[in-house]
Every structure is written in structure tokens, then in C-alpha cells.
Amino acid sequence: MLSAAGEPSRLALLELLDGRELCVSDLVALTGDPMPTISQRLRLLKTEGLLRSRRDGKHVFYTLADAHVRELLTNILRHAAEPLG
């Protein structure tokens, strides 16, 4: 779980999904990454229990799985911002 969340591009997706629900095309537009790449990252994050999804027609919307994941994300980001040493 931590290795999935710790990779920079996947961490960026988690950050974008914090507090909101976005579909794959929204994430493609926000990151500039190709759709297959975003889909692969989302699939891994969902498999690790960090995301949940819901389908609405042709679109699949993603959000953080729960408050525990939000707290984990907050702690990861705080730790990354601390000075080394």
C-alpha cells in the first residue's frame, strides 16, 4: 500500500482526488498523461485499497477510499515536506 502511494505520479493522483471525485478524462486533462497510463495507475491504487470507484454511464469516477486513506495521504505529504536531517 505504501509503495503504491509513494510513487510520485500515483501520489499526485491521490492528491488530485483528495476531497473530490474525478473521472479518468478529468485526470488526463489535469496531468497531461495519456489515458492508458492514468488508467493503469488508478487500477493499481484501487487494487491496493486506496481508491473507490463508481460508474455513471460510460464514465468511471474515482475518489479516495475513506477517511483513513485521506489521513495517510496527509501524513505522507507532511512527511515529504519536512526538511531532511
Summary of the structure (lengths in Angstrom):
residues: 85
radius of gyration: 12.8
end to end distance: 25.7
largest distance: 50.0
contacts: 226
relative contact order: 0.19
helix: 60%
strand: 16%
